[in-house]
Amino acid sequence: MNATEVDKEFDLFISYAKEDEPQARRLANLFHDQAGLRIYFAPRQLPTNESNPQALLISALKRSHGILLLWSQWIDKSEWVALEAAIFATDRSIQNF
């Protein structure tokens, strides 16, 4: 394991459309409770008064070992998922699960 991997704060960043939040929340809880993974789940970690949520999400994604993208009929309507996927596509230090 290299220094970059050791320094990551989260094991998994879950990316999802807002319509899929209940399913994403169940997965986040399952991965945390059953596997002990450190999960970045936007509603939990994103402060409601955040003035630059895009920068915060980018930072969280870069501090994650991997990304889990929940694919559904809603995904093409989510600008956040598109942003997160674009970051993943350009940053190979993040693994795809």
Secondary structure, 3 states (H helix, E strand, C coil): CCHHHHCCCEEEEEECCHHHHHHHHHHHHHHHHHHCCCEECHHHHCCCCCCCHHHHHHHHHHCEEEEEECCCCCHHHCHHHHHHHHHHHHCCCCEEC
